[in-house]
């Protein structure tokens, strides 16, 4: 199913964060949201996740309209937010089982997901003792437990070393055929190797919508934007 935003705007008080967003994302696409801190990336993801309501405009996922079928839509979404809320008092295995039951997950192989997210060696550790890298992997695993069609990731590589980043984005690419993936970053190199399309957000609007095939022509301009 496709994700369609039509004339979507969002403000907080007098501050307009997103303005007149028109966008269509097709199944199988990996979208990289690129923008400086405060550009509106997190607000965009929170709208897609159904955590915020737009002030105007519509959001649809396939035939599901967010305004009238939000609960059904949310059941198809996995979201790893930048703050990555975890159950620090639980052990890793306990946390995965808890979220699995909470989401009524029908995932066939939890062990396979644990292996993909490289969590096996920390299953017996308390979540509060995990490094940043393992916390991100656990957050990703939890967001994948119900096998979402729409996967949203806010600054997923934040705090990870280069090896951990490679592993993280490899998992994301493997999920591509399951639906739509949207992830944000303020670092161009994080997005270049993974995204099929790059959406450059600045001052609440999509300044550029760049296809991966034409990325080389726009790299210099994007680098100037972030310099």
N, C-alpha and C positions, 0 to 999 in steps of 0.2 A: 504494500500500500504506500501511497505517496503522502508526504506531509506538505500542507499548503497553508501559508500565511497570507492574509489579504488585508492590506491597509492597517496593520497592527501598530498601535502606539501605547506607550506606558510612561506615566509620570509619577513622581513622588513629591507631593506638594507642588511647588512652582517649578520644580526641576524636571524637564522632560528627558527621560533616559533613552527611549526608543521612539522613532517617529516614522510613521507611514511605511512600515516594512511589508513589502510584497515579495514572496519567495515560494518556490516549489522545489522540494527535494524528493528524488525518486528512490524507490527501494534499491538497495545495493550500493548506495553512495556513502562515502565517508566524507563528511564536511568538516573542514578546519575553520574555526572562528578565530580570526586574528584581530588583535586590537590592543591598544595601550591599556594600562590599568585605568578603570573608570569609564571605559568606552561604551559599556552596556552589554558585555558578553554574558556576565552572570545573570543579569535580568532577562536576557534573551533565553537562556537555558531554563531559568525558573518558569518562564511563561510556557515553554514547550513541555516542561515537566508537570504543568498544571498546578504549581505552587503559587503562582500569581495569576490574576485575571487581567487581560488587556483593558485599557480604558476605552478603546475603540478598535474595530476590526474583528476579524474572525480567524480561528485556527482550526484546521480539520486534519485528521489523520485517516486517510481513506474516506469512508462514509461517516466516520465518527466526528461529530461536532463537539468541540471542547465545552461550549456554552451549555449544552443540554445532555451530554453523555460523558461527563468528565471521569466518573468512576470507571467506566468501561475502558476509557482511553488510558487512564493511569495504570490499569492492570497490564498494559502492553509496554510500559516504560521502565527502564532501569536507569538510575541516576547516581553517579558518583560525584557529589558536590565537592567543592574545594575544601570545605571544612571537614568533610568525611566523618560524620558522626558514627562512632563505634561504641560497643558495650565494653568499656575498659575493665569492668569488674569480672567479666567472663573469660574463660579460656577460649582459644581460637576455635577448636572443634565445637565447643558448646555454643559459641556465637553463631557459627555457620548453621548448626542444627536449629537454633532458635529462629534465625531469620528464614530458614527454609520452611519451617512450620508456620511462621507468621504470614509468609507470602503464599502459603498453600502451593509450594513449588511441586511440580511434577517431574523435575529433572531426573533423568534415568541414572546418571552416574555422578554422584557428588565427588567420588574419588578422582574421577577424570578431571573435574573442574579444579580440585585441589592440586593435582599435578600440574595442570596448565598454568595456574597462578603461583606455582612454586611455594606452596604453603606447608608441605608435608612435614618439614623439620621443625615447624613452630606450632603444630596442632596442640601440643600439651603445654604451651606457654600462655600466660595471661596477656590479654590484649594490651593492657597498660604498659607492658614491658617491651613491646615491639618497636623496632626502628621505623623511621619514616617510610622506607621502602616496603617493609612488610605490611605496614598499616595501609598503604596504597593498594597493595595486592589483595589484602583482605577486603577492603572496600570494593574493589573491582569484582572479586568473587561474589560478594553479597549482592551486588547490583546485577549479576548474571544468573543468580540462583533460579529465578522464575523464567529464564530464557526469553528476555524481552525482545520485542521487535524493534523498539526504538531505544537506543542506548545513548545516554547523555553523560559527558565527562567534562568537568570544569577544572582546567589546569591540572590534568592527571599526572604530568611528569614533574610537577613541582617538588623539589627536594630529593629527586632521584639522581643517582649517578648515571653516567652514560650507558653502562651495561644494563642497569635496571630499566632505563628508558627503552632500550632496544627490545628487551623482553616484554615490557608493557605494551608497546605498540605492535609487537608481533601477535599478541593475544587479540588486540583490537582488530587487526587485519583479518584474522581467522574468523571473526564474527560477522564479517561484511555481508555474506550471503544471507544472514538471518533477517536483515531488515535495513534500518538506517542508523548510522553512527554520526553523532555530532560531538566534537570535542573542541575546547577552547585553549588558547595559549596567547601569551604576549611575546613569544619567541618564535621567529620565522622558521628557524631550523627544525623546531619541534614538529612543524606541520608539513614541511616540504616533502618529506619522504613517505608520508602516510596518506594525506588527504587527496581525494579525487577532485575536490573543489575547495577553494579558499574564499571565505567571505571576510572582507576587510571592513570592520565596523569602526566608525569614527564619529564622535558627536551624535550618537543615536541613530545614524543611518548606515546602510550598507553602501560604502563608497565604491567597492569593487567586488565583483563575483567572477573569480578567475578559475578557469578550467585547468586541470593539471597539464594538459597538452600544450597550453599556451603560457605556462608558468614562467618559463625561461625569459620570455619577453618582458615580464612584469617584475622580475626579481629585483632589478636595479632600483626601480621606483619604490618597491616595498622596503628595501633596505634604507633608502633615503628617508622614508616615512618614519622608520624606527631609529634613525641615527640621532 
